[in-house]
Amino acid sequence: MLWKLNFGRLDSSVVELNMKDIRTVRAHVQYDSATLIRWSPDSKALLTVRALGNNIEIYKVMKKPEAGGLPSVQPSHAFDKTREADLLAIDVASTGRFIMTCTPKNELDILDLKGNLLASVITNQMETYSAKISPDGRFVATSGFTPEVRVWEVVFSRTGEFEKVSRAFELGGHTSGIYSFDYSPDSGRMVSVSKDGSWRLYNTNIDYRQGQLATLLVSGKWKGEGNEPARIALAPDGRVVAIGSNSSLYIYSTVNAELLAHIPDVHSAPITRLRFDSTSRFILTTGDKYVRIFHNVPGFKIAVADLESKLKKTTGQAMKERCQIQLKEAVALVNLFNGKNYRWIRIPPIGPQEDMNSSTSTRSSNVSEGNRTDIALPLAAVISLAITCYVIVVLVGIAIRKWLLRICCSSNDSSTDCFCDIGSNCFAFDSTGTCCGNSGINCCSSPVIDCCTAGTFNSCIFFKSCRDSSQPIDCQPCDCCCFEIAFHLKGRPSAGSGPLP
């Protein structure tokens, strides 16, 4: 899937990424899925690794003639399978001269652009964790179970013919296996993160043919979380390093190795990829179902301090003016995000119902819409819980009413049968089955023997049984009551002896 992100200019009115829209193009891997993907240097092709086939497949990216139109992605051809072990890395040299693949079993292959094998190298690292081509297209490096990063040079002749793969140098100093590493854009710096809880930044701007070795610039400690591999990325401007450990993001200064920021729970699953954009303004992470983009605010602050120091040392007028412009922009970015809680925006996954190249696949990208996605799920849960509680209350109420119905108008001291109709009118019957009164009517009169009077209190009707027909005041309350919707009582009168519900 291709994402088109339009980044706007940051100004004082912006509190998040000013992205006008997110538009996508979907391409299908027929009868399979992709595990890895890389752009070609000219952005005209995509290289993918098929999960089941374990081989490389090429997709052409065809641009549309109309301005602003999204490109189309069509499968072109596939390379033959070269390794049985799953490919853990694939990369394309920026020179466009070769393709690199690597497996966990230390099998590093160099291919030409047609998929033909140029050279194979055994990395001898027991197990390989990571492999990358340097941005200048000269070197290939791998890291793994052993405590060093090994770097090879892929040598071509002046006419562009492949010659060999030769061992160049190593990055040492760690005491345990190295999870991952990264390059600076000019390949003059490399950074690594290890199982031993440390990260190291090296100067690799060397001539190894003259015996020069990579030197350590700065080293720092990082706190690992769980047993998940850590990911590391070096900002293009070289000012900060980002480490993704489990689901947390850490940002360190490359000046003094100080921890500048810690953002926990970036994803609901471990971070799988981590990188900076080319301007060092944004940090991108992947994990679970989302891509998250963070403002590199710690990098902005380091840039301010760096530019202020550089401005004091600069003597040339042109250089001063350039530093002043850069400093002004950096200060504006720091002020923009001081006190702001909006640190990232997430790109939501696109549903399968959305058509490729369709304008209906345009997604809003401002923070408020992203927040509405976050709020939708909890709100639905609250509504569902409220409905469930309501249903439970209704069922419990019905059960209670049925239970009360069973004891309605019962009496321990009177043999008189009584009856409650739906309209909450209570009727009492004498021993012959003749109705002798209803709600509010005194029926305690001779010759009725066991009649009763009825009195109303709130929603209950209390019945009194008369012991002496000549002394209605001596009536005692029965130990029962009748709700409004009561249906049946203790006994039924004889036929024709009173109203029925």
RODO-2510 file (C-alpha; in nm, 4 decimals, decimal comma):
residues 501
     n   res          X          Y          Z
     1     m     0,0000     0,0000     0,0000
     2     l     0,1338     0,3447    -0,0926
     3     w     0,0645     0,6467     0,1260
     4     k     0,0647     1,0014    -0,0043
     5     l     0,1159     1,2464     0,2838
     6     n     0,0973     1,6204     0,2224
     7     f     0,2920     1,8046     0,4932
     8     g     0,1947     2,1683     0,5337
     9     r     0,3931     2,4545     0,6783
    10     l     0,4046     2,4616     1,0571
    11     d     0,2913     2,7922     1,2061
    12     s     0,1579     2,9211     1,5353
    13     s    -0,1951     2,7994     1,4638
    14     v    -0,0897     2,4372     1,4171
    15     v    -0,0861     2,1982     1,7092
    16     e    -0,0314     1,8793     1,5095
    17     l     0,0912     1,7608     1,1758
    18     n    -0,0755     1,9847     0,9205
    19     m    -0,1643     1,7032     0,6814
    20     k    -0,4440     1,7928     0,4430
    21     d    -0,5172     1,4390     0,3345
    22     i    -0,3945     1,0853     0,3318
    23     r    -0,4481     0,9090     0,0010
    24     t    -0,3610     0,5494    -0,0667
    25     v    -0,3004     0,3116    -0,3538
    26     r    -0,3486    -0,0576    -0,2924
    27     a    -0,1621    -0,3338    -0,4752
    28     h    -0,2293    -0,7045    -0,4332
    29     v     0,0282    -0,9806    -0,3997
    30     q    -0,1424    -1,2610    -0,5860
    31     y    -0,1937    -1,5783    -0,3816
    32     d     0,0595    -1,4563    -0,1246
    33     s     0,1533    -1,1689     0,1063
    34     a     0,4550    -0,9401     0,1378
    35     t     0,6886    -0,9511     0,4373
    36     l     0,9397    -0,6854     0,3259
    37     i     0,9222    -0,3922     0,0844
    38     r     1,1747    -0,1415    -0,0526
    39     w     1,1701     0,1468    -0,3000
    40     s     1,4042     0,1549    -0,5953
    41     p     1,6424     0,4563    -0,5964
    42     d     1,4427     0,6299    -0,8735
    43     s     1,1063     0,5545    -0,7009
    44     k     0,9805     0,3868    -1,0172
    45     a     0,9623     0,0376    -0,8717
    46     l     0,8899    -0,1490    -0,5488
    47     l     1,0725    -0,4619    -0,4385
    48     t     0,8774    -0,7009    -0,2169
    49     v     0,9539    -1,0371    -0,0561
    50     r     0,6749    -1,2926    -0,0920
    51     a     0,5965    -1,4752     0,2324
    52     l     0,5232    -1,8187     0,0886
    53     g     0,7469    -1,7995    -0,2149
    54     n     1,0372    -1,6435    -0,0205
    55     n     1,1498    -1,4669    -0,3364
    56     i     1,1654    -1,1097    -0,4627
    57     e     0,8854    -0,9700    -0,6763
    58     i     0,9088    -0,6366    -0,8618
    59     y     0,6178    -0,3929    -0,8964
    60     k     0,6240    -0,0981    -1,1343
    61     v     0,4915     0,2349    -1,0142
    62     m     0,3169     0,4077    -1,3044
    63     k     0,2517     0,7786    -1,2593
    64     k    -0,0676     0,9301    -1,3901
    65     p    -0,0436     1,2182    -1,6374
    66     e    -0,2760     1,4519    -1,4465
    67     a    -0,1198     1,6730    -1,1838
    68     g    -0,1651     1,5467    -0,8302
    69     g    -0,2966     1,2103    -0,9409
    70     l    -0,1996     0,8981    -0,7560
    71     p     0,0183     0,6434    -0,9368
    72     s    -0,0871     0,2911    -1,0164
    73     v     0,1094    -0,0153    -0,9052
    74     q     0,1337    -0,3167    -1,1328
    75     p     0,3333    -0,6407    -1,0899
    76     s     0,6269    -0,6638    -1,3286
    77     h     0,8288    -0,9804    -1,2708
    78     a     0,9697    -1,2032    -0,9966
    79     f     1,3178    -1,3307    -0,9205
    80     d     1,3909    -1,6979    -0,8701
    81     k     1,4100    -1,8260    -0,5151
    82     t     1,7727    -1,8385    -0,3989
    83     r     1,7513    -1,9371    -0,0302
    84     e     1,5434    -2,1816     0,1729
    85     a     1,5667    -1,9761     0,4935
    86     d     1,3304    -1,6785     0,5205
    87     l     1,4758    -1,3486     0,4061
    88     l     1,5130    -1,1059     0,6974
    89     a     1,6408    -0,8084     0,4940
    90     i     1,6282    -0,6696     0,1433
    91     d     1,7822    -0,3456     0,0187
    92     v     1,8750    -0,1649    -0,3026
    93     a     2,1924     0,0376    -0,3492
    94     s     2,1393     0,4099    -0,4084
    95     t     2,3661     0,3756    -0,7134
    96     g     2,1209     0,1291    -0,8631
    97     r     2,3975    -0,1244    -0,9192
    98     f     2,2974    -0,4110    -0,6914
    99     i     2,0396    -0,5630    -0,4574
   100     m     2,1209    -0,7147    -0,1198
   101     t     1,9364    -0,9975     0,0600
   102     c     2,0188    -1,1696     0,3874
   103     t     1,8830    -1,4585     0,5960
   104     p     1,9129    -1,5323     0,9695
   105     k     2,1469    -1,8184     0,8781
   106     n     2,4269    -1,5726     0,7905
   107     e     2,3671    -1,5936     0,4142
   108     l     2,4361    -1,2538     0,2558
   109     d     2,3737    -1,2356    -0,1201
   110     i     2,4528    -0,9612    -0,3715
   111     l     2,2307    -0,9644    -0,6825
   112     d     2,2201    -0,7558    -0,9965
   113     l     1,9015    -0,5763    -1,0992
   114     k     1,7848    -0,8802    -1,2969
   115     g     1,8122    -1,1123    -0,9982
   116     n     2,1351    -1,2823    -1,1006
   117     l     2,3667    -1,3756    -0,8138
   118     l     2,6877    -1,1702    -0,8116
   119     a     2,8400    -1,2875    -0,4835
   120     s     2,7566    -1,4681    -0,1594
   121     v     2,9103    -1,3974     0,1791
   122     i     2,8850    -1,5949     0,5027
   123     t     2,8670    -1,3377     0,7852
   124     n     2,9876    -1,5813     1,0568
   125     q     2,7727    -1,4183     1,3262
   126     m     2,6008    -1,7404     1,4415
   127     e     2,2680    -1,5705     1,3719
   128     t     2,2163    -1,2516     1,1730
   129     y     1,9663    -0,9969     1,3081
   130     s     1,9964    -0,7045     1,0678
   131     a     2,1501    -0,6119     0,7303
   132     k     2,1579    -0,2792     0,5395
   133     i     2,3255    -0,1043     0,2486
   134     s     2,4941     0,2274     0,3269
   135     p     2,3299     0,5416     0,1801
   136     d     2,6276     0,6041    -0,0508
   137     g     2,5831     0,2563    -0,2036
   138     r     2,9385     0,1402    -0,1235
   139     f     2,9009    -0,0760     0,1838
   140     v     2,6869    -0,3581     0,3181
   141     a     2,6775    -0,4159     0,6940
   142     t     2,5309    -0,6904     0,9133
   143     s     2,4791    -0,7401     1,2862
   144     g     2,3813    -1,0436     1,4850
   145     f     2,4601    -1,2665     1,7797
   146     t     2,8259    -1,1634     1,7906
   147     p     2,9144    -0,8273     1,9563
   148     e     3,0206    -0,6345     1,6453
   149     v     2,8823    -0,4840     1,3262
   150     r     3,0641    -0,6217     1,0222
   151     v     3,0987    -0,4046     0,7122
   152     w     3,1824    -0,5136     0,3567
   153     e     3,2508    -0,3043     0,0469
   154     v     3,0851    -0,4003    -0,2803
   155     v     3,3478    -0,3095    -0,5387
   156     f     3,2693    -0,2112    -0,8981
   157     s     3,5082    -0,1093    -1,1737
   158     r     3,5093     0,2362    -1,3283
   159     t     3,3034     0,0999    -1,6138
   160     g     3,0386    -0,0290    -1,3711
   161     e     3,1331    -0,3955    -1,3796
   162     f     3,1064    -0,5920    -1,0574
   163     e     3,4422    -0,7016    -0,9183
   164     k     3,4152    -0,8367    -0,5631
   165     v     3,2861    -0,8082    -0,2089
   166     s     3,5717    -0,7343     0,0319
   167     r     3,5818    -0,7049     0,4102
   168     a     3,6136    -0,3375     0,5102
   169     f     3,5981    -0,2792     0,8884
   170     e     3,4118    -0,3636     1,2081
   171     l     3,2331    -0,1656     1,4775
   172     g     3,3332    -0,3142     1,8121
   173     g     3,3001    -0,2319     2,1796
   174     h     2,9770    -0,4080     2,2679
   175     t     2,9827    -0,7099     2,4969
   176     s     2,6768    -0,8870     2,3571
   177     g     2,4818    -0,9321     2,0355
   178     i     2,3728    -0,6258     1,8370
   179     y     2,0037    -0,5917     1,7589
   180     s     2,0247    -0,3259     1,4875
   181     f     2,2251    -0,0353     1,3485
   182     d     2,1818     0,2694     1,1251
   183     y     2,3792     0,5076     0,9037
   184     s     2,3927     0,8828     0,8672
   185     p     2,2896     1,0110     0,5199
   186     d     2,6542     1,0594     0,4135
   187     s     2,7585     0,7197     0,5565
   188     g     3,0118     0,8996     0,7766
   189     r     2,8431     0,7968     1,1021
   190     m     2,6978     0,4683     1,2233
   191     v     2,5039     0,3882     1,5388
   192     s     2,4290     0,0507     1,6990
   193     v     2,2189    -0,0860     1,9851
   194     s     2,3070    -0,4042     2,1723
   195     k     2,1668    -0,6626     2,4090
   196     d     2,4192    -0,5403     2,6672
   197     g     2,2003    -0,2328     2,7298
   198     s     2,4193     0,0203     2,5477
   199     w     2,4141     0,2162     2,2222
   200     r     2,7236     0,3495     2,0470
   201     l     2,7849     0,6162     1,7828
   202     y     3,0897     0,5747     1,5563
   203     n     3,2822     0,7867     1,3091
   204     t     3,2983     0,5793     0,9894
   205     n     3,4327     0,8546     0,7639
   206     i     3,7586     0,6654     0,7261
   207     d     3,9855     0,5143     0,4613
   208     y     4,0001     0,1558     0,5737
   209     r     4,2458     0,0708     0,2912
   210     q     4,4999     0,2886     0,4705
   211     g     4,4425     0,1011     0,7940
   212     q     4,2121     0,3569     0,9545
   213     l     3,9634     0,2216     1,2060
   214     a     3,6178     0,3405     1,2989
   215     t     3,6310     0,5426     1,6213
   216     l     3,3766     0,5766     1,8998
   217     l     3,2171     0,9215     1,9321
   218     v     2,9693     0,8669     2,2142
   219     s     2,8144     0,5776     2,4032
   220     g     2,5076     0,5640     2,6236
   221     k     2,2862     0,3279     2,8199
   222     w     1,9303     0,2384     2,7327
   223     k     1,6731     0,0494     2,9359
   224     g     1,5441    -0,2569     2,7584
   225     e     1,1830    -0,3663     2,7995
   226     g     1,1089    -0,7359     2,7793
   227     n     1,2890    -0,9686     2,5422
   228     e     1,1865    -0,7935     2,2213
   229     p     1,4669    -0,6755     1,9874
   230     a     1,5410    -0,3029     1,9975
   231     r     1,5388    -0,0759     1,6905
   232     i     1,7677     0,2250     1,6492
   233     a     1,7684     0,5218     1,4099
   234     l     2,0075     0,8140     1,3704
   235     a     1,8607     1,1542     1,2808
   236     p     1,9912     1,2823     0,9453
   237     d     2,1269     1,5970     1,1147
   238     g     2,3127     1,3726     1,3620
   239     r     2,1807     1,5469     1,6742
   240     v     1,9645     1,2730     1,8268
   241     v     1,9269     0,8962     1,8295
   242     a     1,5907     0,7191     1,8628
   243     i     1,5562     0,3705     2,0117
   244     g     1,2401     0,1640     2,0011
   245     s     1,2288    -0,0962     2,2769
   246     n     0,9194    -0,3137     2,2986
   247     s     0,6373    -0,0554     2,2658
   248     s     0,8306     0,2460     2,4048
   249     l     1,0282     0,5163     2,2248
   250     y     1,3466     0,6720     2,3686
   251     i     1,5318     0,9731     2,2280
   252     y     1,8951     1,0428     2,3251
   253     s     2,1366     1,3256     2,2553
   254     t     2,4409     1,2381     2,0446
   255     v     2,6371     1,5089     2,2262
   256     n     2,6342     1,3677     2,5791
   257     a     2,4118     1,0546     2,5517
   258     e     2,1469     1,2235     2,7712
   259     l     1,7950     1,0820     2,7640
   260     l     1,5854     1,3625     2,6156
   261     a     1,2441     1,1969     2,5933
   262     h     1,0674     0,8744     2,6828
   263     i     0,7293     0,7996     2,5275
   264     p     0,5745     0,4778     2,6637
   265     d     0,3094     0,2662     2,4924
   266     v     0,3621     0,4074     2,1455
   267     h     0,1922     0,0992     2,0047
   268     s    -0,0111    -0,1824     2,1517
   269     a     0,2513    -0,4240     2,0163
   270     p     0,6322    -0,4092     1,9911
   271     i     0,7796    -0,1500     1,7549
   272     t     0,8833    -0,3212     1,4313
   273     r     1,0313    -0,0292     1,2339
   274     l     1,1796     0,3078     1,3309
   275     r     1,3210     0,5922     1,1224
   276     f     1,3514     0,9702     1,0783
   277     d     1,2357     1,1664     0,7769
   278     s     1,4992     1,3367     0,5624
   279     t     1,4562     1,6712     0,7437
   280     s     1,4963     1,5256     1,0970
   281     r     1,1654     1,6893     1,1931
   282     f     0,9610     1,3716     1,2240
   283     i     1,0070     1,0252     1,3714
   284     l     0,8084     0,7399     1,2182
   285     t     0,7288     0,4153     1,3983
   286     t     0,5356     0,1051     1,3013
   287     g     0,3724    -0,1582     1,5181
   288     d     0,0271    -0,3180     1,5644
   289     k    -0,1938    -0,1781     1,2829
   290     y    -0,0728     0,1794     1,2750
   291     v     0,2037     0,4071     1,1521
   292     r     0,2686     0,6853     1,4030
   293     i     0,4493     1,0085     1,3245
   294     f     0,6085     1,2095     1,6053
   295     h     0,7424     1,5622     1,6081
   296     n     1,1133     1,5506     1,6878
   297     v     1,0799     1,8176     1,9578
   298     p     1,3975     1,7078     2,1450
   299     g     1,5839     1,7463     1,8158
   300     f     1,4472     2,1004     1,7772
   301     k     1,5795     2,1926     2,1229
   302     i     1,9224     2,0420     2,0532
   303     a     1,9312     2,2316     1,7238
   304     v     1,8667     2,5621     1,9052
   305     a     2,1574     2,5056     2,1450
   306     d     2,3829     2,3910     1,8607
   307     l     2,3026     2,6889     1,6385
   308     e     2,3459     2,9370     1,9245
   309     s     2,6918     2,7944     1,9915
   310     k     2,7804     2,7975     1,6232
   311     l     2,6591     3,1557     1,5835
   312     k     2,8985     3,2724     1,8546
   313     k     3,1950     3,1112     1,6799
   314     t     3,1073     3,2190     1,3260
   315     t     3,2952     3,5181     1,1843
   316     g     3,1769     3,5306     0,8229
   317     q     2,8742     3,7496     0,7533
   318     a     2,7097     3,5057     0,5124
   319     m     2,7505     3,2181     0,7557
   320     k     2,6088     3,4305     1,0384
   321     e     2,3013     3,5200     0,8362
   322     r     2,2402     3,1553     0,7485
   323     c     2,2805     3,0495     1,1140
   324     q     2,0431     3,3253     1,2248
   325     i     1,7759     3,2068     0,9788
   326     q     1,8142     2,8436     1,0908
   327     l     1,8104     2,9486     1,4566
   328     k     1,4932     3,1498     1,4078
   329     e     1,3177     2,8527     1,2482
   330     a     1,4353     2,6160     1,5235
   331     v     1,3207     2,8526     1,8010
   332     a     0,9823     2,8888     1,6297
   333     l     0,9402     2,5094     1,6254
   334     v     1,0348     2,4768     1,9927
   335     n     0,7929     2,7531     2,0914
   336     l     0,5224     2,5938     1,8806
   337     f     0,5266     2,2709     2,0767
   338     n     0,6102     2,3977     2,4246
   339     g     0,3263     2,2921     2,6513
   340     k     0,1476     2,1033     2,3749
   341     n     0,0160     1,7550     2,4426
   342     y    -0,0188     1,6659     2,0770
   343     r     0,2916     1,4647     2,0111
   344     w     0,1869     1,2328     1,7338
   345     i    -0,0734     1,1463     1,4766
   346     r    -0,1534     0,7950     1,3683
   347     i    -0,2349     0,6774     1,0192
   348     p    -0,5332     0,4403     1,0464
   349     p    -0,5472     0,1167     0,8470
   350     i    -0,7527     0,1309     0,5271
   351     g    -1,0477    -0,1028     0,5028
   352     p    -1,0644    -0,3535     0,2175
   353     q    -1,3842    -0,1973     0,0877
   354     e    -1,2025     0,1144    -0,0286
   355     d    -1,1116     0,1108    -0,3959
   356     m    -0,7608     0,1586    -0,5214
   357     n    -0,7088     0,4930    -0,6960
   358     s    -1,0529     0,6045    -0,5811
   359     s    -1,1074     0,9527    -0,4495
   360     t    -1,3292     0,7997    -0,1833
   361     s    -1,0194     0,6526    -0,0218
   362     t    -0,9099     0,9990     0,0846
   363     r    -0,8723     1,0056     0,4616
   364     s    -0,8809     1,3102     0,6809
   365     s    -0,5557     1,3486     0,8687
   366     n    -0,6046     1,6146     1,1295
   367     v    -0,5826     1,5329     1,4959
   368     s    -0,9496     1,5767     1,5753
   369     e    -1,0485     1,3029     1,3312
   370     g    -0,7756     1,0790     1,4641
   371     n    -0,9112     1,1408     1,8132
   372     r    -1,2622     1,0548     1,6978
   373     t    -1,1307     0,7158     1,5926
   374     d    -0,9879     0,6732     1,9418
   375     i    -1,3125     0,7813     2,1118
   376     a    -1,5459     0,5722     1,8960
   377     l    -1,4546     0,2407     2,0520
   378     p    -1,4895     0,3465     2,4201
   379     l    -1,8189     0,5238     2,3447
   380     a    -1,9616     0,2128     2,1810
   381     a    -1,8534     0,0086     2,4812
   382     v    -2,0249     0,2508     2,7213
   383     i    -2,3497     0,2404     2,5199
   384     s    -2,3388    -0,1387     2,5096
   385     l    -2,2792    -0,1545     2,8860
   386     a    -2,5684     0,0854     2,9507
   387     i    -2,8061    -0,1255     2,7388
   388     t    -2,6939    -0,4415     2,9150
   389     c    -2,7492    -0,2841     3,2583
   390     y    -3,0958    -0,1641     3,1548
   391     v    -3,1964    -0,5108     3,0389
   392     i    -3,0677    -0,6640     3,3631
   393     v    -3,2638    -0,4113     3,5729
   394     v    -3,5840    -0,4822     3,3763
   395     l    -3,5445    -0,8584     3,4163
   396     v    -3,4720    -0,8255     3,7889
   397     g    -3,7782    -0,5997     3,8266
   398     i    -4,0002    -0,8522     3,6547
   399     a    -3,8670    -1,1294     3,8770
   400     i    -3,9282    -0,9218     4,1914
   401     r    -4,2826    -0,8385     4,0829
   402     k    -4,3582    -1,2026     4,0193
   403     w    -4,2268    -1,2894     4,3631
   404     l    -4,4359    -1,0174     4,5268
   405     l    -4,7346    -1,1416     4,3288
   406     r    -4,7100    -1,4751     4,4981
   407     i    -4,7497    -1,3206     4,8442
   408     c    -4,9983    -1,0539     4,7371
   409     c    -5,2964    -1,0206     4,9675
   410     s    -5,1933    -1,3211     5,1757
   411     s    -5,3035    -1,3207     5,5386
   412     n    -5,1971    -1,5264     5,8342
   413     d    -5,5088    -1,4530     6,0365
   414     s    -5,7901    -1,4402     5,7849
   415     s    -5,9427    -1,7022     5,5656
   416     t    -6,0906    -1,4369     5,3419
   417     d    -6,0003    -1,4647     4,9752
   418     c    -5,9059    -1,1442     4,7965
   419     f    -5,8387    -1,0371     4,4415
   420     c    -5,6349    -0,7566     4,2746
   421     d    -5,7203    -0,6410     3,9258
   422     i    -5,4868    -0,4744     3,6754
   423     g    -5,6176    -0,1318     3,7733
   424     s    -5,4811    -0,1807     4,1294
   425     n    -5,8329    -0,2164     4,2720
   426     c    -5,8349    -0,4645     4,5553
   427     f    -6,1496    -0,6583     4,6321
   428     a    -6,2319    -0,8654     4,9409
   429     f    -6,4698    -1,1573     4,9489
   430     d    -6,6585    -1,3073     5,2357
   431     s    -6,6875    -1,6745     5,3151
   432     t    -6,9719    -1,7127     5,0659
   433     g    -6,7732    -1,5621     4,7831
   434     t    -6,9676    -1,2360     4,7790
   435     c    -6,7713    -0,9193     4,7123
   436     c    -6,7795    -0,7046     5,0216
   437     g    -6,5764    -0,4002     4,9214
   438     n    -6,3028    -0,2450     4,7187
   439     s    -6,0305     0,0113     4,7676
   440     g    -6,1296     0,2761     5,0203
   441     i    -6,4731     0,1247     5,1065
   442     n    -6,5513    -0,0032     5,4527
   443     c    -6,7129    -0,3459     5,4318
   444     c    -6,6822    -0,4399     5,7946
   445     s    -7,0541    -0,4538     5,8708
   446     s    -7,2990    -0,7180     5,9827
   447     p    -7,3870    -0,9791     5,8745
   448     v    -7,0513    -1,0227     5,6997
   449     i    -6,8255    -1,2307     5,9220
   450     d    -6,4774    -1,2009     5,7781
   451     c    -6,4939    -0,8950     5,5573
   452     c    -6,2289    -0,6304     5,5491
   453     t    -6,1562    -0,2700     5,4832
   454     a    -5,8889    -0,1473     5,2453
   455     g    -5,6580     0,1500     5,2925
   456     t    -5,4028     0,2877     5,0448
   457     f    -5,0427     0,3818     5,1245
   458     n    -4,8111     0,4825     4,8400
   459     s    -4,8320     0,2014     4,5846
   460     c    -4,9337    -0,0637     4,8361
   461     i    -5,2805    -0,1552     4,9565
   462     f    -5,3012    -0,2871     5,3112
   463     f    -5,5890    -0,5110     5,4123
   464     k    -5,7414    -0,5307     5,7594
   465     s    -5,9210    -0,8333     5,8904
   466     c    -6,2173    -0,7642     6,1234
   467     r    -6,2444    -0,9822     6,4328
   468     d    -6,5637    -0,8176     6,5514
   469     s    -6,8084    -0,6897     6,2933
   470     s    -6,9449    -0,4460     6,5491
   471     q    -6,6004    -0,3022     6,6211
   472     p    -6,4397    -0,2153     6,2850
   473     i    -6,1747    -0,0090     6,4641
   474     d    -6,0292    -0,3284     6,6072
   475     c    -5,9278    -0,4487     6,2626
   476     q    -5,5616    -0,5599     6,2495
   477     p    -5,3354    -0,5120     5,9452
   478     c    -5,2559    -0,8129     5,7365
   479     d    -4,8869    -0,8768     5,6661
   480     c    -4,9103    -0,8289     5,2898
   481     c    -4,9350    -0,5667     5,0146
   482     c    -5,0253    -0,5555     4,6514
   483     f    -4,8362    -0,3730     4,3707
   484     e    -5,0157    -0,1880     4,0959
   485     i    -4,9647    -0,4573     3,8364
   486     a    -5,0407    -0,7484     4,0696
   487     f    -5,2409    -1,0110     3,8903
   488     h    -5,3421    -1,3011     4,1121
   489     l    -5,4080    -1,3370     4,4820
   490     k    -5,4239    -1,5987     4,7468
   491     g    -5,7490    -1,7528     4,6295
   492     r    -6,0206    -1,7122     4,3723
   493     p    -6,3841    -1,6348     4,4544
   494     s    -6,6562    -1,8629     4,3506
   495     a    -6,8114    -1,8135     4,0131
   496     g    -7,0133    -1,4969     3,9802
   497     s    -6,9074    -1,3668     4,3167
   498     g    -6,7085    -1,0661     4,2065
   499     p    -6,5177    -0,8965     3,9286
   500     l    -6,2305    -1,0738     3,7592
   501     p    -5,9269    -0,9059     3,6027
***
